[in-house]
Amino acid sequence: MAIGDQRDLELARKNLTTYFARVLPGASDIEVGDLSAPGMGFSNETLLVDLSYSRNGERRDERLVIRVKPHAQVFPEYDLRRQYDVMRMLEPTDVPVPHMRWFEDAADTLGASFYVMDRIDGVVPPDHPTYNVAGCCVDMTPASRRALCFDGIDKLARIHKLDWQQLGFDCLARPDLGATPLAQQLEYYRRYLEWGAEGRPQPTVEPALAWLLANQPADEPVGLCWGDSRIGNMIFDGDRCVAVLDWEMVTLGNPEQDLGWWLFLDWHHSAGIGVERLEGFPSREATIARYAERTGRPVRHLHYYEAFAALRFAVVMIRIATLTRAAGMFTPEGFETNNICTQGLARLLNLPPPS
C-alpha cells in the first residue's frame, strides 16, 4: 500500500481468517472481529484485530496487533523481521515489550510481510496533535506527568543496561559501513541522505553531516540503542510504562544517542512547534539527571547526540516530503529544507537559519 491508500478490510478479514487457521493448529470456528486500521504511519501500517477461536473444547479470545511492511518506504532499508526478532529477544528481559506471536514473510495474506503481537492495554501520548495539547497527558495531574516521563526514562535506562552481547544483539553491527558503531551510523545516514534527497541540495543537513563526521567522540561505550526513544512510542497504564514499541531504528551505539533523541523530540513537540510544555513534565536538567542516576553513567556528549538526532530526523523528513508529494498530499513550499528539524539543527550547530 502507498501512503494515502485505504486497505480493503473485508478482504483482509477473509485472508487473516485463513492465515490464523494455518498458524493455530487444532483451532476451529475462527472469527476475526473488530478489524480496524487506526491510521497508517509513514513507516508502517498497523491493524488491530480481535481473534476468537475454539481449541480443545474451549473458546478463546485474543486481542492482537499486526504490523505490516510498508510499500512506500521511508527508510532505504526496512527490515521488518529485525524488528520482530529484537522484540522477541527482549521478552525475557526487564524491558517491557509485547509478546510476539508470528512473523509472516509471504505477501499473499496482506500484500506484504507482517508480524503479529499481543495487544497491550493502555494509552500512548499522541504526536498529532502533540501530547502537550491533546490526549492522555492533558488530563493528568502535574505529578502524574512527571512520574510518566521519569518512568519512561527508567525504561530507557533498562534498555541501555542490558548485556547486548550476551543477548545476541551483536547481529545489529554493520562493519561494512565503518569501524565503530557511530561511524557505521554516520555512513548509513550519508547514504540515506543521498538516496532521499535525489540530488537536491540540502543547505542545512549537508554542513551538519560534515560537522558530525569531523567531531565524532572517541572511546565511547557501546550499547543497545532503541533508536526512536520517546514517550509517543510507549504504552502507559496511568503513569507507568507497560510496553516499549517501534524498534525500526534500533542499532548499536553510544546509548547517549537515545537520550539526545528523547530531548530533541521533547523540544520538537513543544517549543519547536510553538507550544508550551504541560506543567509537571520534568525539565531538561532533571531528565538528564534521572537518566544518569538510573544508568550509573555520566552524560558526556549530549550536544553531539542532540545534533545527531536533529540530523537523523531531518533526513527522514526529506524522504517524507518526497512521499507526500508523490501521494498528492499537501506539502508546504520549501518543507524539505525548512522544517522544525532543520530549524533545530541550525540552532544546535549555529548554522544559517533554513529558508
Summary of the structure (lengths in Angstrom):
residues: 355
radius of gyration: 20.8
end to end distance: 33.1
largest distance: 69.3
contacts: 1094
relative contact order: 0.12
helix: 43%
strand: 16%
